[in-house]
Every structure is written in C-alpha cells, then in structure tokens.
C-alpha cells in the first residue's frame, strides 16, 4: 500500500531542459562525506562509499563491513590491536 507521503508534490518541477540525469552519479559512487553541524559544532562526520554487489552479498551493511575490516587490522598492521566485536 502506497503512503500518501510518498506521492510527488505538484510544486516539484522536473521539466528543466538543463537537468542532466545522473549528473552526480559517478561522484556519488566514488564516495562522499556527510557532515552534520549543530550551529558551529560538528556533530557527525561520516564517509560513505558504494559497496560493489559481490561484496554486498557477504557484507550487507556498514556494521558487517567494519567488523570484517577490524579483524584484518592486526593481520596487516605492524602493531597488533584488540579486535572489537
């Protein structure tokens, strides 16, 4: 069942001839940062990158990706580190 809030509002105009479909798609897939401020104070600074479909099959979210990468850190690092769960 479709929610009324999912409907496109009449005031949204996508008829602009200068609009280019996918203009920012390549840059978005390469990764992007999202910074959230509360006034002058930085509240959150996160980096997002696209996950390839074959990787997503095994690691569907950032939690599983971070968990796997943390397990690799001691293997590739000169300094052993504690693995967080």
PyMOL Python script that loads the backbone (N, CA, C, O; Angstrom):
from pymol import cmd

cmd.read_pdbstr("""\
ATOM      1  N   UNK A   1       0.837  -1.187   0.000  1.00  0.00           N
ATOM      2  CA  UNK A   1       0.000   0.000   0.000  1.00  0.00           C
ATOM      3  C   UNK A   1       0.877   1.244   0.000  1.00  0.00           C
ATOM      4  O   UNK A   1       1.772   1.371   0.835  1.00  0.00           O
ATOM      5  N   UNK A   2       0.633   2.145  -0.910  1.00  0.00           N
ATOM      6  CA  UNK A   2       1.435   3.338  -1.040  1.00  0.00           C
ATOM      7  C   UNK A   2       0.978   4.400  -0.049  1.00  0.00           C
ATOM      8  O   UNK A   2      -0.215   4.674   0.081  1.00  0.00           O
ATOM      9  N   UNK A   3       1.934   4.986   0.638  1.00  0.00           N
ATOM     10  CA  UNK A   3       1.665   6.030   1.608  1.00  0.00           C
ATOM     11  C   UNK A   3       1.472   7.355   0.868  1.00  0.00           C
ATOM     12  O   UNK A   3       2.184   7.632  -0.097  1.00  0.00           O
ATOM     13  N   UNK A   4       0.527   8.164   1.306  1.00  0.00           N
ATOM     14  CA  UNK A   4       0.283   9.456   0.669  1.00  0.00           C
ATOM     15  C   UNK A   4       1.525  10.336   0.707  1.00  0.00           C
ATOM     16  O   UNK A   4       1.724  11.152  -0.193  1.00  0.00           O
ATOM     17  N   UNK A   5       2.373  10.188   1.739  1.00  0.00           N
ATOM     18  CA  UNK A   5       3.598  10.983   1.844  1.00  0.00           C
ATOM     19  C   UNK A   5       4.609  10.620   0.764  1.00  0.00           C
ATOM     20  O   UNK A   5       5.542  11.385   0.519  1.00  0.00           O
ATOM     21  N   UNK A   6       4.444   9.463   0.109  1.00  0.00           N
ATOM     22  CA  UNK A   6       5.348   9.035  -0.954  1.00  0.00           C
ATOM     23  C   UNK A   6       5.004   9.668  -2.300  1.00  0.00           C
ATOM     24  O   UNK A   6       5.762   9.525  -3.259  1.00  0.00           O
ATOM     25  N   UNK A   7       3.894  10.352  -2.379  1.00  0.00           N
ATOM     26  CA  UNK A   7       3.451  10.967  -3.631  1.00  0.00           C
ATOM     27  C   UNK A   7       4.330  12.174  -3.963  1.00  0.00           C
ATOM     28  O   UNK A   7       4.775  12.893  -3.069  1.00  0.00           O
ATOM     29  N   UNK A   8       4.573  12.385  -5.255  1.00  0.00           N
ATOM     30  CA  UNK A   8       5.328  13.548  -5.710  1.00  0.00           C
ATOM     31  C   UNK A   8       4.419  14.774  -5.597  1.00  0.00           C
ATOM     32  O   UNK A   8       3.275  14.749  -6.051  1.00  0.00           O
ATOM     33  N   UNK A   9       4.925  15.819  -5.003  1.00  0.00           N
ATOM     34  CA  UNK A   9       4.141  17.039  -4.846  1.00  0.00           C
ATOM     35  C   UNK A   9       4.066  17.798  -6.169  1.00  0.00           C
ATOM     36  O   UNK A   9       5.002  17.757  -6.968  1.00  0.00           O
ATOM     37  N   UNK A  10       2.958  18.484  -6.396  1.00  0.00           N
ATOM     38  CA  UNK A  10       2.718  19.199  -7.651  1.00  0.00           C
ATOM     39  C   UNK A  10       3.736  20.313  -7.882  1.00  0.00           C
ATOM     40  O   UNK A  10       4.043  20.640  -9.028  1.00  0.00           O
ATOM     41  N   UNK A  11       4.264  20.902  -6.803  1.00  0.00           N
ATOM     42  CA  UNK A  11       5.195  22.024  -6.975  1.00  0.00           C
ATOM     43  C   UNK A  11       6.601  21.595  -7.398  1.00  0.00           C
ATOM     44  O   UNK A  11       7.427  22.451  -7.714  1.00  0.00           O
ATOM     45  N   UNK A  12       6.892  20.295  -7.411  1.00  0.00           N
ATOM     46  CA  UNK A  12       8.187  19.815  -7.911  1.00  0.00           C
ATOM     47  C   UNK A  12       8.156  19.823  -9.433  1.00  0.00           C
ATOM     48  O   UNK A  12       7.316  19.168 -10.051  1.00  0.00           O
ATOM     49  N   UNK A  13       9.072  20.563 -10.026  1.00  0.00           N
ATOM     50  CA  UNK A  13       9.102  20.706 -11.475  1.00  0.00           C
ATOM     51  C   UNK A  13      10.384  20.083 -12.018  1.00  0.00           C
ATOM     52  O   UNK A  13      11.477  20.592 -11.767  1.00  0.00           O
ATOM     53  N   UNK A  14      10.259  18.995 -12.753  1.00  0.00           N
ATOM     54  CA  UNK A  14      11.404  18.310 -13.334  1.00  0.00           C
ATOM     55  C   UNK A  14      11.457  18.500 -14.853  1.00  0.00           C
ATOM     56  O   UNK A  14      12.035  17.675 -15.561  1.00  0.00           O
ATOM     57  N   UNK A  15      10.860  19.576 -15.351  1.00  0.00           N
ATOM     58  CA  UNK A  15      10.835  19.809 -16.792  1.00  0.00           C
ATOM     59  C   UNK A  15      12.007  20.661 -17.269  1.00  0.00           C
ATOM     60  O   UNK A  15      12.095  20.977 -18.456  1.00  0.00           O
ATOM     61  N   UNK A  16      12.896  21.034 -16.374  1.00  0.00           N
ATOM     62  CA  UNK A  16      14.052  21.855 -16.740  1.00  0.00           C
ATOM     63  C   UNK A  16      14.890  21.140 -17.796  1.00  0.00           C
ATOM     64  O   UNK A  16      15.357  20.023 -17.576  1.00  0.00           O
ATOM     65  N   UNK A  17      15.076  21.790 -18.941  1.00  0.00           N
ATOM     66  CA  UNK A  17      15.821  21.191 -20.058  1.00  0.00           C
ATOM     67  C   UNK A  17      17.311  21.064 -19.737  1.00  0.00           C
ATOM     68  O   UNK A  17      18.004  20.248 -20.345  1.00  0.00           O
ATOM     69  N   UNK A  18      17.812  21.861 -18.788  1.00  0.00           N
ATOM     70  CA  UNK A  18      19.235  21.822 -18.447  1.00  0.00           C
ATOM     71  C   UNK A  18      19.561  20.676 -17.484  1.00  0.00           C
ATOM     72  O   UNK A  18      20.729  20.361 -17.254  1.00  0.00           O
ATOM     73  N   UNK A  19      18.532  20.068 -16.934  1.00  0.00           N
ATOM     74  CA  UNK A  19      18.758  18.972 -15.987  1.00  0.00           C
ATOM     75  C   UNK A  19      19.392  17.786 -16.706  1.00  0.00           C
ATOM     76  O   UNK A  19      19.016  17.454 -17.831  1.00  0.00           O
ATOM     77  N   UNK A  20      20.345  17.162 -16.052  1.00  0.00           N
ATOM     78  CA  UNK A  20      21.039  16.018 -16.623  1.00  0.00           C
ATOM     79  C   UNK A  20      20.861  14.829 -15.686  1.00  0.00           C
ATOM     80  O   UNK A  20      21.277  14.866 -14.528  1.00  0.00           O
ATOM     81  N   UNK A  21      20.235  13.773 -16.206  1.00  0.00           N
ATOM     82  CA  UNK A  21      20.011  12.575 -15.403  1.00  0.00           C
ATOM     83  C   UNK A  21      21.353  11.947 -15.037  1.00  0.00           C
ATOM     84  O   UNK A  21      22.191  11.715 -15.908  1.00  0.00           O
ATOM     85  N   UNK A  22      21.552  11.675 -13.760  1.00  0.00           N
ATOM     86  CA  UNK A  22      22.771  11.018 -13.308  1.00  0.00           C
ATOM     87  C   UNK A  22      23.991  11.919 -13.257  1.00  0.00           C
ATOM     88  O   UNK A  22      25.118  11.426 -13.219  1.00  0.00           O
ATOM     89  N   UNK A  23      23.789  13.222 -13.256  1.00  0.00           N
ATOM     90  CA  UNK A  23      24.901  14.176 -13.279  1.00  0.00           C
ATOM     91  C   UNK A  23      25.910  13.903 -12.168  1.00  0.00           C
ATOM     92  O   UNK A  23      27.114  14.015 -12.394  1.00  0.00           O
ATOM     93  N   UNK A  24      25.446  13.550 -10.984  1.00  0.00           N
ATOM     94  CA  UNK A  24      26.338  13.351  -9.846  1.00  0.00           C
ATOM     95  C   UNK A  24      26.534  11.877  -9.492  1.00  0.00           C
ATOM     96  O   UNK A  24      27.139  11.566  -8.466  1.00  0.00           O
ATOM     97  N   UNK A  25      26.036  10.976 -10.317  1.00  0.00           N
ATOM     98  CA  UNK A  25      26.091   9.550 -10.006  1.00  0.00           C
ATOM     99  C   UNK A  25      27.516   9.031  -9.868  1.00  0.00           C
ATOM    100  O   UNK A  25      27.809   8.278  -8.940  1.00  0.00           O
ATOM    101  N   UNK A  26      28.403   9.419 -10.771  1.00  0.00           N
ATOM    102  CA  UNK A  26      29.785   8.944 -10.719  1.00  0.00           C
ATOM    103  C   UNK A  26      30.485   9.418  -9.450  1.00  0.00           C
ATOM    104  O   UNK A  26      31.155   8.636  -8.775  1.00  0.00           O
ATOM    105  N   UNK A  27      30.330  10.680  -9.133  1.00  0.00           N
ATOM    106  CA  UNK A  27      30.944  11.225  -7.920  1.00  0.00           C
ATOM    107  C   UNK A  27      30.354  10.564  -6.673  1.00  0.00           C
ATOM    108  O   UNK A  27      31.080  10.270  -5.723  1.00  0.00           O
ATOM    109  N   UNK A  28      29.053  10.332  -6.674  1.00  0.00           N
ATOM    110  CA  UNK A  28      28.398   9.700  -5.533  1.00  0.00           C
ATOM    111  C   UNK A  28      28.928   8.284  -5.323  1.00  0.00           C
ATOM    112  O   UNK A  28      29.180   7.878  -4.189  1.00  0.00           O
ATOM    113  N   UNK A  29      29.097   7.536  -6.406  1.00  0.00           N
ATOM    114  CA  UNK A  29      29.601   6.168  -6.313  1.00  0.00           C
ATOM    115  C   UNK A  29      31.046   6.130  -5.842  1.00  0.00           C
ATOM    116  O   UNK A  29      31.463   5.168  -5.197  1.00  0.00           O
ATOM    117  N   UNK A  30      31.809   7.163  -6.157  1.00  0.00           N
ATOM    118  CA  UNK A  30      33.213   7.218  -5.742  1.00  0.00           C
ATOM    119  C   UNK A  30      33.333   7.410  -4.234  1.00  0.00           C
ATOM    120  O   UNK A  30      34.371   7.098  -3.650  1.00  0.00           O
ATOM    121  N   UNK A  31      32.295   7.915  -3.610  1.00  0.00           N
ATOM    122  CA  UNK A  31      32.284   8.134  -2.164  1.00  0.00           C
ATOM    123  C   UNK A  31      31.999   9.583  -1.850  1.00  0.00           C
ATOM    124  O   UNK A  31      32.276  10.475  -2.652  1.00  0.00           O
ATOM    125  N   UNK A  32      31.451   9.807  -0.690  1.00  0.00           N
ATOM    126  CA  UNK A  32      31.111  11.170  -0.301  1.00  0.00           C
ATOM    127  C   UNK A  32      31.092  11.294   1.215  1.00  0.00           C
ATOM    128  O   UNK A  32      30.904  10.310   1.930  1.00  0.00           O
ATOM    129  N   UNK A  33      31.285  12.490   1.681  1.00  0.00           N
ATOM    130  CA  UNK A  33      31.248  12.784   3.105  1.00  0.00           C
ATOM    131  C   UNK A  33      29.947  13.499   3.440  1.00  0.00           C
ATOM    132  O   UNK A  33      29.417  14.272   2.642  1.00  0.00           O
ATOM    133  N   UNK A  34      29.453  13.224   4.624  1.00  0.00           N
ATOM    134  CA  UNK A  34      28.274  13.919   5.131  1.00  0.00           C
ATOM    135  C   UNK A  34      28.645  14.474   6.497  1.00  0.00           C
ATOM    136  O   UNK A  34      28.955  13.729   7.427  1.00  0.00           O
ATOM    137  N   UNK A  35      28.606  15.791   6.597  1.00  0.00           N
ATOM    138  CA  UNK A  35      28.917  16.450   7.867  1.00  0.00           C
ATOM    139  C   UNK A  35      27.656  17.114   8.386  1.00  0.00           C
ATOM    140  O   UNK A  35      26.960  17.818   7.654  1.00  0.00           O
ATOM    141  N   UNK A  36      27.374  16.881   9.658  1.00  0.00           N
ATOM    142  CA  UNK A  36      26.184  17.456  10.284  1.00  0.00           C
ATOM    143  C   UNK A  36      26.648  18.391  11.383  1.00  0.00           C
ATOM    144  O   UNK A  36      27.421  18.011  12.261  1.00  0.00           O
ATOM    145  N   UNK A  37      26.160  19.627  11.318  1.00  0.00           N
ATOM    146  CA  UNK A  37      26.533  20.643  12.298  1.00  0.00           C
ATOM    147  C   UNK A  37      25.334  21.028  13.144  1.00  0.00           C
ATOM    148  O   UNK A  37      24.195  21.031  12.677  1.00  0.00           O
ATOM    149  N   UNK A  38      25.614  21.351  14.394  1.00  0.00           N
ATOM    150  CA  UNK A  38      24.640  21.954  15.290  1.00  0.00           C
ATOM    151  C   UNK A  38      25.209  23.335  15.601  1.00  0.00           C
ATOM    152  O   UNK A  38      26.033  23.486  16.503  1.00  0.00           O
ATOM    153  N   UNK A  39      24.771  24.320  14.864  1.00  0.00           N
ATOM    154  CA  UNK A  39      25.388  25.640  14.964  1.00  0.00           C
ATOM    155  C   UNK A  39      26.800  25.554  14.404  1.00  0.00           C
ATOM    156  O   UNK A  39      26.984  25.163  13.252  1.00  0.00           O
ATOM    157  N   UNK A  40      27.799  25.913  15.203  1.00  0.00           N
ATOM    158  CA  UNK A  40      29.195  25.835  14.785  1.00  0.00           C
ATOM    159  C   UNK A  40      29.847  24.521  15.184  1.00  0.00           C
ATOM    160  O   UNK A  40      30.998  24.273  14.824  1.00  0.00           O
ATOM    161  N   UNK A  41      29.140  23.680  15.916  1.00  0.00           N
ATOM    162  CA  UNK A  41      29.712  22.433  16.434  1.00  0.00           C
ATOM    163  C   UNK A  41      29.443  21.282  15.473  1.00  0.00           C
ATOM    164  O   UNK A  41      28.304  21.041  15.075  1.00  0.00           O
ATOM    165  N   UNK A  42      30.522  20.567  15.104  1.00  0.00           N
ATOM    166  CA  UNK A  42      30.402  19.394  14.244  1.00  0.00           C
ATOM    167  C   UNK A  42      29.839  18.233  15.067  1.00  0.00           C
ATOM    168  O   UNK A  42      30.448  17.814  16.052  1.00  0.00           O
ATOM    169  N   UNK A  43      28.697  17.725  14.668  1.00  0.00           N
ATOM    170  CA  UNK A  43      28.024  16.649  15.390  1.00  0.00           C
ATOM    171  C   UNK A  43      28.403  15.292  14.808  1.00  0.00           C
ATOM    172  O   UNK A  43      28.592  14.326  15.548  1.00  0.00           O
ATOM    173  N   UNK A  44      28.512  15.218  13.498  1.00  0.00           N
ATOM    174  CA  UNK A  44      28.796  13.951  12.838  1.00  0.00           C
ATOM    175  C   UNK A  44      29.588  14.215  11.561  1.00  0.00           C
ATOM    176  O   UNK A  44      29.307  15.162  10.826  1.00  0.00           O
ATOM    177  N   UNK A  45      30.578  13.367  11.308  1.00  0.00           N
ATOM    178  CA  UNK A  45      31.394  13.485  10.105  1.00  0.00           C
ATOM    179  C   UNK A  45      31.599  12.067   9.583  1.00  0.00           C
ATOM    180  O   UNK A  45      32.488  11.357  10.053  1.00  0.00           O
ATOM    181  N   UNK A  46      30.791  11.653   8.625  1.00  0.00           N
ATOM    182  CA  UNK A  46      30.826  10.283   8.127  1.00  0.00           C
ATOM    183  C   UNK A  46      31.179  10.257   6.652  1.00  0.00           C
ATOM    184  O   UNK A  46      30.828  11.162   5.896  1.00  0.00           O
ATOM    185  N   UNK A  47      31.877   9.207   6.258  1.00  0.00           N
ATOM    186  CA  UNK A  47      32.236   8.999   4.871  1.00  0.00           C
ATOM    187  C   UNK A  47      31.481   7.784   4.367  1.00  0.00           C
ATOM    188  O   UNK A  47      31.431   6.756   5.042  1.00  0.00           O
ATOM    189  N   UNK A  48      30.900   7.895   3.199  1.00  0.00           N
ATOM    190  CA  UNK A  48      30.137   6.804   2.613  1.00  0.00           C
ATOM    191  C   UNK A  48      30.725   6.446   1.255  1.00  0.00           C
ATOM    192  O   UNK A  48      31.076   7.325   0.468  1.00  0.00           O
ATOM    193  N   UNK A  49      30.826   5.165   0.992  1.00  0.00           N
ATOM    194  CA  UNK A  49      31.314   4.705  -0.302  1.00  0.00           C
ATOM    195  C   UNK A  49      30.389   3.597  -0.789  1.00  0.00           C
ATOM    196  O   UNK A  49      29.765   2.894   0.006  1.00  0.00           O
ATOM    197  N   UNK A  50      30.314   3.455  -2.095  1.00  0.00           N
ATOM    198  CA  UNK A  50      29.464   2.423  -2.683  1.00  0.00           C
ATOM    199  C   UNK A  50      30.061   1.046  -2.410  1.00  0.00           C
ATOM    200  O   UNK A  50      31.279   0.866  -2.431  1.00  0.00           O
ATOM    201  N   UNK A  51      29.206   0.102  -2.161  1.00  0.00           N
ATOM    202  CA  UNK A  51      29.626  -1.284  -1.948  1.00  0.00           C
ATOM    203  C   UNK A  51      29.257  -2.053  -3.209  1.00  0.00           C
ATOM    204  O   UNK A  51      28.102  -2.051  -3.637  1.00  0.00           O
ATOM    205  N   UNK A  52      30.249  -2.710  -3.797  1.00  0.00           N
ATOM    206  CA  UNK A  52      30.004  -3.488  -5.010  1.00  0.00           C
ATOM    207  C   UNK A  52      29.062  -4.648  -4.696  1.00  0.00           C
ATOM    208  O   UNK A  52      29.090  -5.182  -3.588  1.00  0.00           O
ATOM    209  N   UNK A  53      28.225  -5.045  -5.662  1.00  0.00           N
ATOM    210  CA  UNK A  53      27.221  -6.095  -5.426  1.00  0.00           C
ATOM    211  C   UNK A  53      27.790  -7.415  -4.913  1.00  0.00           C
ATOM    212  O   UNK A  53      27.175  -8.047  -4.054  1.00  0.00           O
ATOM    213  N   UNK A  54      28.957  -7.853  -5.420  1.00  0.00           N
ATOM    214  CA  UNK A  54      29.517  -9.124  -4.964  1.00  0.00           C
ATOM    215  C   UNK A  54      29.966  -9.046  -3.507  1.00  0.00           C
ATOM    216  O   UNK A  54      29.906 -10.042  -2.786  1.00  0.00           O
ATOM    217  N   UNK A  55      30.415  -7.875  -3.072  1.00  0.00           N
ATOM    218  CA  UNK A  55      30.809  -7.691  -1.677  1.00  0.00           C
ATOM    219  C   UNK A  55      29.566  -7.590  -0.803  1.00  0.00           C
ATOM    220  O   UNK A  55      29.536  -8.117   0.309  1.00  0.00           O
ATOM    221  N   UNK A  56      28.536  -6.906  -1.316  1.00  0.00           N
ATOM    222  CA  UNK A  56      27.295  -6.714  -0.562  1.00  0.00           C
ATOM    223  C   UNK A  56      26.622  -8.052  -0.232  1.00  0.00           C
ATOM    224  O   UNK A  56      25.909  -8.154   0.767  1.00  0.00           O
ATOM    225  N   UNK A  57      26.842  -9.075  -1.060  1.00  0.00           N
ATOM    226  CA  UNK A  57      26.274 -10.396  -0.770  1.00  0.00           C
ATOM    227  C   UNK A  57      26.765 -10.926   0.574  1.00  0.00           C
ATOM    228  O   UNK A  57      26.022 -11.599   1.287  1.00  0.00           O
ATOM    229  N   UNK A  58      28.004 -10.625   0.915  1.00  0.00           N
ATOM    230  CA  UNK A  58      28.607 -11.134   2.145  1.00  0.00           C
ATOM    231  C   UNK A  58      28.591 -10.113   3.277  1.00  0.00           C
ATOM    232  O   UNK A  58      28.571 -10.483   4.451  1.00  0.00           O
ATOM    233  N   UNK A  59      28.600  -8.829   2.926  1.00  0.00           N
ATOM    234  CA  UNK A  59      28.629  -7.755   3.908  1.00  0.00           C
ATOM    235  C   UNK A  59      27.544  -6.738   3.557  1.00  0.00           C
ATOM    236  O   UNK A  59      27.823  -5.747   2.881  1.00  0.00           O
ATOM    237  N   UNK A  60      26.325  -6.970   4.004  1.00  0.00           N
ATOM    238  CA  UNK A  60      25.189  -6.149   3.569  1.00  0.00           C
ATOM    239  C   UNK A  60      25.092  -4.757   4.184  1.00  0.00           C
ATOM    240  O   UNK A  60      24.317  -3.927   3.709  1.00  0.00           O
ATOM    241  N   UNK A  61      25.870  -4.488   5.236  1.00  0.00           N
ATOM    242  CA  UNK A  61      25.750  -3.193   5.892  1.00  0.00           C
ATOM    243  C   UNK A  61      27.093  -2.757   6.468  1.00  0.00           C
ATOM    244  O   UNK A  61      28.052  -3.528   6.486  1.00  0.00           O
ATOM    245  N   UNK A  62      27.150  -1.520   6.935  1.00  0.00           N
ATOM    246  CA  UNK A  62      28.402  -0.971   7.448  1.00  0.00           C
ATOM    247  C   UNK A  62      28.882  -1.697   8.704  1.00  0.00           C
ATOM    248  O   UNK A  62      30.085  -1.772   8.951  1.00  0.00           O
ATOM    249  N   UNK A  63      27.964  -2.224   9.487  1.00  0.00           N
ATOM    250  CA  UNK A  63      28.360  -2.945  10.704  1.00  0.00           C
ATOM    251  C   UNK A  63      29.172  -4.184  10.340  1.00  0.00           C
ATOM    252  O   UNK A  63      30.225  -4.429  10.928  1.00  0.00           O
ATOM    253  N   UNK A  64      28.693  -4.962   9.382  1.00  0.00           N
ATOM    254  CA  UNK A  64      29.409  -6.179   8.995  1.00  0.00           C
ATOM    255  C   UNK A  64      30.725  -5.858   8.293  1.00  0.00           C
ATOM    256  O   UNK A  64      31.708  -6.581   8.460  1.00  0.00           O
ATOM    257  N   UNK A  65      30.752  -4.793   7.517  1.00  0.00           N
ATOM    258  CA  UNK A  65      31.988  -4.384   6.842  1.00  0.00           C
ATOM    259  C   UNK A  65      33.027  -3.957   7.863  1.00  0.00           C
ATOM    260  O   UNK A  65      34.178  -4.388   7.795  1.00  0.00           O
ATOM    261  N   UNK A  66      32.632  -3.116   8.806  1.00  0.00           N
ATOM    262  CA  UNK A  66      33.565  -2.657   9.838  1.00  0.00           C
ATOM    263  C   UNK A  66      34.077  -3.806  10.696  1.00  0.00           C
ATOM    264  O   UNK A  66      35.250  -3.828  11.070  1.00  0.00           O
ATOM    265  N   UNK A  67      33.215  -4.750  11.008  1.00  0.00           N
ATOM    266  CA  UNK A  67      33.621  -5.906  11.811  1.00  0.00           C
ATOM    267  C   UNK A  67      34.702  -6.706  11.069  1.00  0.00           C
ATOM    268  O   UNK A  67      35.702  -7.100  11.668  1.00  0.00           O
ATOM    269  N   UNK A  68      34.502  -6.943   9.773  1.00  0.00           N
ATOM    270  CA  UNK A  68      35.480  -7.690   8.976  1.00  0.00           C
ATOM    271  C   UNK A  68      36.790  -6.918   8.860  1.00  0.00           C
ATOM    272  O   UNK A  68      37.864  -7.506   8.987  1.00  0.00           O
ATOM    273  N   UNK A  69      36.718  -5.636   8.625  1.00  0.00           N
ATOM    274  CA  UNK A  69      37.934  -4.838   8.496  1.00  0.00           C
ATOM    275  C   UNK A  69      38.711  -4.770   9.803  1.00  0.00           C
ATOM    276  O   UNK A  69      39.942  -4.789   9.793  1.00  0.00           O
ATOM    277  N   UNK A  70      38.015  -4.691  10.916  1.00  0.00           N
ATOM    278  CA  UNK A  70      38.706  -4.673  12.211  1.00  0.00           C
ATOM    279  C   UNK A  70      39.461  -5.971  12.461  1.00  0.00           C
ATOM    280  O   UNK A  70      40.508  -5.967  13.109  1.00  0.00           O
ATOM    281  N   UNK A  71      38.939  -7.074  11.953  1.00  0.00           N
ATOM    282  CA  UNK A  71      39.638  -8.352  12.086  1.00  0.00           C
ATOM    283  C   UNK A  71      40.889  -8.399  11.209  1.00  0.00           C
ATOM    284  O   UNK A  71      41.832  -9.128  11.515  1.00  0.00           O
ATOM    285  N   UNK A  72      40.903  -7.640  10.139  1.00  0.00           N
ATOM    286  CA  UNK A  72      42.076  -7.593   9.259  1.00  0.00           C
ATOM    287  C   UNK A  72      43.187  -6.689   9.787  1.00  0.00           C
ATOM    288  O   UNK A  72      44.359  -6.910   9.482  1.00  0.00           O
ATOM    289  N   UNK A  73      42.841  -5.695  10.560  1.00  0.00           N
ATOM    290  CA  UNK A  73      43.827  -4.719  11.033  1.00  0.00           C
ATOM    291  C   UNK A  73      45.031  -5.379  11.706  1.00  0.00           C
ATOM    292  O   UNK A  73      46.162  -5.040  11.356  1.00  0.00           O
ATOM    293  N   UNK A  74      44.850  -6.301  12.649  1.00  0.00           N
ATOM    294  CA  UNK A  74      46.017  -6.918  13.277  1.00  0.00           C
ATOM    295  C   UNK A  74      46.873  -7.719  12.288  1.00  0.00           C
ATOM    296  O   UNK A  74      48.081  -7.855  12.483  1.00  0.00           O
ATOM    297  N   UNK A  75      46.261  -8.239  11.246  1.00  0.00           N
ATOM    298  CA  UNK A  75      46.995  -9.040  10.266  1.00  0.00           C
ATOM    299  C   UNK A  75      47.883  -8.156   9.397  1.00  0.00           C
ATOM    300  O   UNK A  75      49.011  -8.534   9.081  1.00  0.00           O
ATOM    301  N   UNK A  76      47.390  -6.994   9.012  1.00  0.00           N
ATOM    302  CA  UNK A  76      48.137  -6.127   8.098  1.00  0.00           C
ATOM    303  C   UNK A  76      48.932  -5.049   8.813  1.00  0.00           C
ATOM    304  O   UNK A  76      49.733  -4.354   8.189  1.00  0.00           O
ATOM    305  N   UNK A  77      48.723  -4.905  10.096  1.00  0.00           N
ATOM    306  CA  UNK A  77      49.375  -3.845  10.862  1.00  0.00           C
ATOM    307  C   UNK A  77      50.638  -4.354  11.528  1.00  0.00           C
ATOM    308  O   UNK A  77      50.729  -5.529  11.884  1.00  0.00           O
ATOM    309  N   UNK A  78      51.632  -3.455  11.700  1.00  0.00           N
ATOM    310  CA  UNK A  78      52.844  -3.785  12.439  1.00  0.00           C
ATOM    311  C   UNK A  78      52.546  -3.879  13.929  1.00  0.00           C
ATOM    312  O   UNK A  78      53.228  -4.598  14.659  1.00  0.00           O
ATOM    313  N   UNK A  79      51.538  -3.160  14.376  1.00  0.00           N
ATOM    314  CA  UNK A  79      51.185  -3.153  15.781  1.00  0.00           C
ATOM    315  C   UNK A  79      49.876  -3.909  15.983  1.00  0.00           C
ATOM    316  O   UNK A  79      48.832  -3.461  15.510  1.00  0.00           O
ATOM    317  N   UNK A  80      49.909  -5.051  16.677  1.00  0.00           N
ATOM    318  CA  UNK A  80      48.654  -5.781  16.939  1.00  0.00           C
ATOM    319  C   UNK A  80      47.677  -4.909  17.719  1.00  0.00           C
ATOM    320  O   UNK A  80      48.068  -4.151  18.607  1.00  0.00           O
ATOM    321  N   UNK A  81      46.414  -5.031  17.372  1.00  0.00           N
ATOM    322  CA  UNK A  81      45.378  -4.259  18.041  1.00  0.00           C
ATOM    323  C   UNK A  81      44.291  -5.194  18.524  1.00  0.00           C
ATOM    324  O   UNK A  81      44.129  -6.297  18.002  1.00  0.00           O
ATOM    325  N   UNK A  82      43.553  -4.756  19.515  1.00  0.00           N
ATOM    326  CA  UNK A  82      42.449  -5.529  20.031  1.00  0.00           C
ATOM    327  C   UNK A  82      41.303  -5.494  19.033  1.00  0.00           C
ATOM    328  O   UNK A  82      40.964  -4.428  18.520  1.00  0.00           O
ATOM    329  N   UNK A  83      40.706  -6.639  18.751  1.00  0.00           N
ATOM    330  CA  UNK A  83      39.587  -6.719  17.826  1.00  0.00           C
ATOM    331  C   UNK A  83      38.302  -6.455  18.593  1.00  0.00           C
ATOM    332  O   UNK A  83      38.001  -7.135  19.574  1.00  0.00           O
ATOM    333  N   UNK A  84      37.530  -5.439  18.129  1.00  0.00           N
ATOM    334  CA  UNK A  84      36.237  -5.149  18.753  1.00  0.00           C
ATOM    335  C   UNK A  84      35.188  -6.049  18.152  1.00  0.00           C
ATOM    336  O   UNK A  84      35.269  -6.430  16.984  1.00  0.00           O
ATOM    337  N   UNK A  85      34.217  -6.382  18.947  1.00  0.00           N
ATOM    338  CA  UNK A  85      33.124  -7.230  18.466  1.00  0.00           C
ATOM    339  C   UNK A  85      31.912  -6.425  18.134  1.00  0.00           C
ATOM    340  O   UNK A  85      30.897  -6.981  17.715  1.00  0.00           O
TER     341      UNK A  85
END
""", "prot")
cmd.dss("prot")
cmd.show_as("cartoon", "prot")
cmd.util.cbc("prot")
cmd.orient("prot")
